[in-house]
């Protein structure tokens, strides 16, 4: 059996990662019409491969919300789509458009503008739709997206379609009102507050109706679900089944983030979030033949840049106030940059097919030995789909699972910055210990470079640092290391016991 990620990538005309965890895996999307491939090819949230190459931004124009979720405190970002953290500025539509133009000119790989809060965008329809209207007129090369809890969605589907919005995210945490009553204390519906099971019933009905209406109009719908252990964990398999049957394009199961300091009900009540293993297992269980999203970063409602980074501070209103961007010129420059990115992706796919190594061939050469076990590997990358980051400069690691069937993206793990390149290095031990804990379960960490001290501590913890594959495409490198481990006889063991490899 071949490693799908490499074999399929070479032959996938619409591009995109072919790993099974990918939002746009070539094998999984081969059945899609070219028009849909075109919609997701440079969308960092709808395509796992695209997120290595393209950036997104959110503008925070929607302060109000029409429901209450137990995981949300609107002093912070909307939990539908964000990690905790206050929105720095709520913008008017005009300010938002100015900011988008400034970012698009400065970060030409930014292809997607989303409105995701800090409240619910469709609970603020005038502000949200006016922003989209101005952007579709003034910046036609930017894809427009909206995220919503779905309560007001059915009434606004036609308006959404008028503004050429091709991607919508609905947060659906349940399809059973009894489960919903444990997540939503109230909704605001027809000018009054509705509580308990009835509130969840109305919300679920509106979400499902909105999903059906969007799908009928050809809009790509991503469904976000927050995994809340003990509340909806098992139930999300049913959610996945239902939304898939109704035509949702992608399902994104995200971990609950609940800390007492966020001031949310769940945070205060000590409701825990899922472990990495619980999240991964549930994503696998929901996957079936539906595309699952595993690269979502639960971004702030005012996030700017590549997924996993936030450059919002560079584009505050005071910093862009005096800017007068020639958007026609910016658009030409953006088109050049996008063409260069696509050329680079094509070259990467070609290289992948040339360097592809069939694990099946390896297993054929080892008939007397047991089936090799899968291995988790952590990768430090700054983007571009290659291993190009120093271990000590990583703020997150991408985690891949290599097996005889596949190289698949599992998710990301955030870490504190270990090394800022100056005198703080001496204080790095505790940060490093935390990083090693975060990388629990990974047997290899691939990075462009790594210092002597972290190298030793990683090895002592049973994680092999590997800097030999710097600047190589990630999946190729993971496949190559897996093959090396197999050749060294390290994959026969049932667990990930410490092993030594050249690195
Ligand atoms: S929150 Fe998830 S879906 Fe939204 S921009 Fe970030 S990665 Fe994309």
Boltz pocket constraint, residues with backbone or C-beta under 6 A from the ligand:
constraints:
  - pocket:
      binder: B
      contacts: [[A, 44], [A, 45], [A, 56], [A, 81], [A, 82], [A, 114], [A, 116], [A, 295], [A, 296], [A, 297], [A, 298], [A, 299], [A, 300], [A, 307]]
      max_distance: 6.0
